[in-house]
C-alpha cells in the first residue's frame, strides 16, 4: 500500500478577476504542502469565461 503524504492537501483555486467583472468564476483544483507553504497559493490560470489568463487564489 502507498504511504499517505503528510501535510499535502487538495485545494481549490478560484478566479479573483471574474467576481469583479460580474461573470462566473472558473475553479481549478491543485495540491500543496501546507507545512512548507502555509500562506494562500496564487497562480495564473486560464479563465474560459473571460478568455484570458487571470490570477487564481486559494479559497477555503
C-alpha positions as CSV (number, residue, x, y, z in Angstrom):
1,X,0.0,0.0,0.0
2,X,1.2,3.5,-0.8
3,X,2.2,5.7,2.1
4,X,0.0,8.8,2.7
5,X,1.7,12.1,2.3
6,X,1.7,14.2,5.4
7,X,0.8,17.9,5.1
8,X,-0.3,17.6,1.4
9,X,-3.8,19.0,0.9
10,X,-6.1,19.3,-2.1
11,X,-7.0,22.9,-2.5
12,X,-9.4,24.9,-4.8
13,X,-8.2,27.9,-6.8
14,X,-10.8,30.5,-7.8
15,X,-10.5,33.4,-10.2
16,X,-10.2,36.8,-8.5
17,X,-11.0,39.0,-11.5
18,X,-14.3,37.3,-12.6
19,X,-16.1,38.3,-9.5
20,X,-15.3,41.9,-10.1
21,X,-16.5,41.7,-13.7
22,X,-19.7,40.0,-12.7
23,X,-19.1,36.8,-14.5
24,X,-19.0,33.3,-13.2
25,X,-15.5,32.4,-11.7
26,X,-13.5,29.5,-13.0
27,X,-12.2,27.0,-10.5
28,X,-9.2,24.6,-10.6
29,X,-8.0,22.0,-8.1
30,X,-4.4,21.6,-7.1
31,X,-2.3,20.2,-4.3
32,X,0.0,22.0,-1.9
33,X,2.3,21.1,1.0
34,X,0.9,23.1,3.9
35,X,4.0,22.5,6.1
36,X,6.3,24.3,3.7
37,X,3.8,26.8,2.3
38,X,1.3,27.9,5.0
39,X,0.2,31.0,3.1
40,X,-2.5,31.0,0.4
41,X,-1.5,29.9,-3.0
42,X,-1.8,32.2,-6.1
43,X,-1.3,31.0,-9.6
44,X,-2.1,32.4,-13.1
45,X,-4.5,30.1,-14.9
46,X,-6.8,30.4,-17.9
47,X,-10.4,31.6,-17.4
48,X,-12.6,30.4,-20.2
49,X,-15.4,32.9,-19.3
50,X,-13.0,35.9,-19.7
51,X,-11.0,34.2,-22.4
52,X,-7.6,35.1,-20.9
53,X,-5.1,34.2,-18.2
54,X,-6.1,35.6,-14.8
55,X,-4.9,35.4,-11.2
56,X,-6.5,32.5,-9.2
57,X,-6.2,32.4,-5.4
58,X,-6.8,29.6,-3.0
59,X,-10.2,29.5,-1.3
60,X,-11.3,27.7,1.8
